[in-house]
Amino acid sequence: MTLIARTRARAVETLSLDSPHNRNALSAALVGELADALTDAGEDTGVRAIVLTHSGNTFSAGADLKDPPPPEALVALLRQIIELPKPVVARVTGHVRAGGLGLLAACDIAVAATDATFAFTEVRIGVAPAVISLPILPRTDPRALARHYLTGERFAASEAVATGLLTTCDSDVDKALDPILEGLRRSAPDALAETKRLLTARVLEAFDRDAADLTALSARLFSSPQAREGMTAFLERRDPAWVV
């Protein structure tokens, strides 16, 4: 079963997360297939830019708790998006949770529907937003992010824009994307690559400095007793034991 749908129009390659049965959760298989699709698009001279979108009502629910990717694989995927010499634009018409926000932050431009919702739910299952912090922390407002990281609350697209997770939101996502994609089509490929390199330098510094430590933290937390309780409670649709 193909987990990434691919289409192309006027030099823009659209990669769609297509695993709606589990709300496009980041399974090992989906992460691997998305990495392959990004490699193909990055090497194709007929591709000027990439749109990353989704089927169903959820962009991504975060890590697949039944088949999670190794932390190293998620780090590699996020870095691949950032290092790709072509702009990657997120198109979100549904909801985004946990690890899905890492994908969103790795993209160069992110546009969402006004009724999309967002949440860093890691703390509610006994882990932390460790690996996804690599692209998120350099690109967002730390004071606003603290509340979202620490509480796991849902927040609206307008707040995601204010925080820096989104570029913009609109009731008509495709209308908002039209001028962005037209601008990318009018831009010289080499100039786009070098401009993206300027924009992502600080994010890549975070990867070079912190990736190993955050990968180790993620692995440690996911194997902890609290995480086992949190994930079991999530799958059983009940509150974990620590809720007061």
C-alpha positions as CSV (number, residue, x, y, z in Angstrom):
1,M,0.0,0.0,0.0
2,T,1.4,3.4,-1.0
3,L,1.5,5.8,1.9
4,I,2.6,8.9,-0.1
5,A,0.6,10.1,-3.1
6,R,2.4,12.0,-5.7
7,T,1.1,14.5,-8.3
8,R,2.7,17.3,-10.3
9,A,1.5,20.6,-11.8
10,R,3.6,23.3,-13.4
11,A,6.8,22.1,-11.8
12,V,5.3,21.8,-8.3
13,E,5.4,18.3,-6.9
14,T,2.7,17.5,-4.4
15,L,3.4,14.8,-1.8
16,S,0.4,13.8,0.2
17,L,0.5,11.8,3.4
18,D,-2.1,9.1,2.5
19,S,-2.6,7.0,5.6
20,P,-6.0,8.3,6.8
21,H,-6.9,5.1,8.7
22,N,-4.4,6.1,11.4
23,R,-4.6,9.9,10.8
24,N,-1.4,9.9,8.9
25,A,0.6,8.8,12.0
26,L,4.3,8.8,11.5
27,S,5.0,5.1,11.2
28,A,8.4,3.7,10.2
29,A,6.9,2.8,6.8
30,L,5.5,6.3,6.2
31,V,8.7,8.1,7.2
32,G,10.7,5.9,4.9
33,E,8.4,6.4,2.0
34,L,8.3,10.1,2.5
35,A,12.0,10.3,2.6
36,D,12.2,8.4,-0.7
37,A,9.7,10.7,-2.3
38,L,11.6,13.8,-1.1
39,T,14.8,12.4,-2.5
40,D,13.2,11.8,-5.9
41,A,11.7,15.3,-6.0
42,G,14.9,16.9,-4.9
43,E,16.9,15.2,-7.7
44,D,14.3,15.9,-10.4
45,T,15.3,19.0,-12.4
46,G,11.6,19.3,-13.5
47,V,10.6,20.1,-9.9
48,R,10.8,23.7,-8.7
49,A,9.1,23.3,-5.4
50,I,7.3,20.7,-3.2
51,V,4.0,20.9,-1.5
52,L,3.6,18.6,1.5
53,T,-0.1,17.9,2.3
54,H,-2.4,15.1,3.4
55,S,-5.6,13.1,2.8
56,G,-8.3,12.9,5.5
57,N,-9.0,15.4,8.3
58,T,-5.5,15.2,9.9
59,F,-2.2,16.3,8.5
60,S,-0.5,14.0,11.0
61,A,-1.3,12.7,14.4
62,G,2.3,12.3,15.4
63,A,4.3,9.2,16.0
64,D,2.5,5.9,15.3
65,L,2.5,4.3,18.7
66,K,2.0,0.8,17.2
67,D,4.9,1.2,14.7
68,P,7.0,4.2,15.7
69,P,10.0,5.2,13.6
70,P,13.4,5.1,15.2
71,P,14.2,8.6,16.5
72,E,17.2,8.7,14.2
73,A,14.9,8.2,11.2
74,L,12.7,11.1,12.2
75,V,15.8,13.3,12.7
76,A,17.0,12.3,9.2
77,L,13.6,13.1,7.7
78,L,13.4,16.5,9.3
79,R,16.9,17.4,8.3
80,Q,16.2,16.2,4.7
81,I,13.3,18.6,4.4
82,I,15.5,21.5,5.7
83,E,18.5,20.6,3.5
84,L,16.5,19.9,0.3
85,P,17.7,22.5,-2.3
86,K,14.1,23.2,-3.2
87,P,11.4,25.0,-1.1
88,V,9.0,22.7,0.7
89,V,5.5,24.2,1.4
90,A,3.1,22.7,3.9
91,R,-0.6,22.7,3.0
92,V,-2.7,21.8,6.0
93,T,-6.5,21.5,5.8
94,G,-6.9,19.3,8.9
95,H,-5.4,18.9,12.4
96,V,-1.8,18.5,13.5
97,R,-0.5,16.8,16.6
98,A,2.9,16.1,18.2
99,G,5.4,14.8,15.7
100,G,3.3,16.2,12.8
101,L,4.3,19.7,14.1
102,G,7.9,18.8,13.5
103,L,7.1,18.2,9.8
104,L,5.3,21.5,9.7
105,A,8.2,23.4,11.2
106,A,10.8,21.8,8.9
107,C,8.9,23.2,5.9
108,D,10.0,26.5,4.5
109,I,6.5,27.9,4.3
110,A,3.4,26.6,6.0
111,V,-0.2,27.5,5.2
112,A,-3.2,26.1,7.0
113,A,-7.0,26.4,7.1
114,T,-8.4,28.7,9.7
115,D,-10.3,25.8,11.4
116,A,-7.2,23.5,11.7
117,T,-6.1,22.8,15.3
118,F,-2.7,22.1,16.7
119,A,-1.3,20.5,19.9
120,F,1.9,19.2,21.4
121,T,0.4,16.2,23.1
122,E,3.6,14.5,24.1
123,V,3.5,15.5,27.8
124,R,0.0,13.9,28.0
125,I,1.4,10.4,27.2
126,G,4.6,10.7,29.3
127,V,7.2,11.9,26.8
128,A,8.5,15.2,25.5
129,P,8.7,17.0,22.1
130,A,12.4,16.1,21.9
131,V,13.4,15.4,18.3
132,I,10.8,17.8,16.8
133,S,12.3,20.6,18.8
134,L,15.2,20.7,16.4
135,P,13.3,22.7,13.7
136,I,10.7,24.1,16.1
137,L,12.7,26.0,18.7
138,P,14.8,28.1,16.2
139,R,11.6,29.2,14.4
140,T,9.1,30.0,17.1
141,D,8.4,32.4,19.9
142,P,9.7,30.8,23.1
143,R,7.2,32.4,25.5
144,A,4.2,31.3,23.4
145,L,5.7,27.9,22.8
146,A,6.2,27.2,26.5
147,R,2.5,27.1,27.2
148,H,1.8,24.7,24.3
149,Y,4.7,22.4,25.1
150,L,3.9,22.2,28.8
151,T,0.1,21.8,28.8
152,G,-0.6,19.9,25.6
153,E,-3.6,22.2,25.0
154,R,-5.1,22.5,21.5
155,F,-4.6,25.9,19.9
156,A,-6.0,27.5,16.8
157,A,-4.4,28.3,13.4
158,S,-4.3,32.0,14.3
159,E,-2.2,31.2,17.4
160,A,0.1,29.0,15.3
161,V,0.7,31.9,13.0
162,A,1.5,34.2,16.0
163,T,3.8,31.5,17.5
164,G,5.7,31.1,14.2
165,L,4.6,27.5,13.4
166,L,2.6,28.8,10.4
167,T,3.3,31.4,7.7
168,T,-0.4,32.2,7.4
169,C,-3.9,30.7,7.7
170,D,-6.9,31.3,5.5
171,S,-10.4,29.9,5.1
172,D,-9.4,29.0,1.5
173,V,-6.0,27.4,1.7
174,D,-5.5,27.0,-2.0
175,K,-6.3,30.7,-2.6
176,A,-3.6,31.6,0.0
177,L,-1.1,29.2,-1.7
178,D,-1.6,30.5,-5.2
179,P,0.6,33.6,-5.0
180,I,3.2,31.7,-3.0
181,L,3.5,28.9,-5.6
182,E,3.4,31.5,-8.4
183,G,6.3,33.3,-6.8
184,L,8.3,30.1,-6.5
185,R,7.7,29.3,-10.2
186,R,9.0,32.7,-11.2
187,S,12.2,32.3,-9.1
188,A,15.5,31.0,-10.5
189,P,16.3,27.4,-9.2
190,D,19.9,28.2,-8.1
191,A,18.8,31.4,-6.4
192,L,16.0,29.5,-4.5
193,A,18.5,27.0,-3.3
194,E,21.0,29.6,-2.0
195,T,18.3,31.7,-0.5
196,K,16.9,28.6,1.3
197,R,20.4,27.9,2.6
198,L,20.5,31.4,4.1
199,L,17.2,30.9,5.8
200,T,18.0,27.4,7.3
201,A,21.5,28.0,8.5
202,R,20.4,28.6,12.1
203,V,18.1,25.6,12.1
204,L,20.9,23.3,10.9
205,E,23.1,24.6,13.7
206,A,20.6,23.3,16.1
207,F,20.7,19.9,14.4
208,D,24.5,19.8,14.5
209,R,24.6,20.8,18.2
210,D,21.6,19.0,19.7
211,A,20.4,16.1,17.5
212,A,22.4,13.4,19.3
213,D,21.3,14.5,22.8
214,L,17.6,14.9,21.7
215,T,17.6,11.5,20.0
216,A,18.9,9.9,23.2
217,L,16.3,11.8,25.2
218,S,13.5,10.6,23.0
219,A,14.6,7.0,23.1
220,R,14.9,7.1,26.9
221,L,11.5,8.7,27.5
222,F,9.7,6.4,25.1
223,S,11.0,3.4,27.0
224,S,10.1,4.8,30.5
225,P,7.3,3.5,32.8
226,Q,5.4,6.7,32.4
227,A,5.4,6.5,28.7
228,R,4.2,2.9,28.8
229,E,1.3,4.0,31.0
230,G,0.6,7.0,28.9
231,M,0.5,5.2,25.6
232,T,-1.5,2.3,27.1
233,A,-4.0,4.8,28.4
234,F,-4.2,6.6,25.1
235,L,-4.9,3.3,23.2
236,E,-7.5,2.3,25.9
237,R,-9.1,5.8,25.7
238,R,-8.7,6.5,29.4
239,D,-6.8,9.0,31.6
240,P,-3.3,7.9,32.6
241,A,-2.7,7.2,36.2
242,W,-1.0,10.5,37.0
243,V,-4.0,12.7,36.1
244,V,-5.3,14.5,39.3
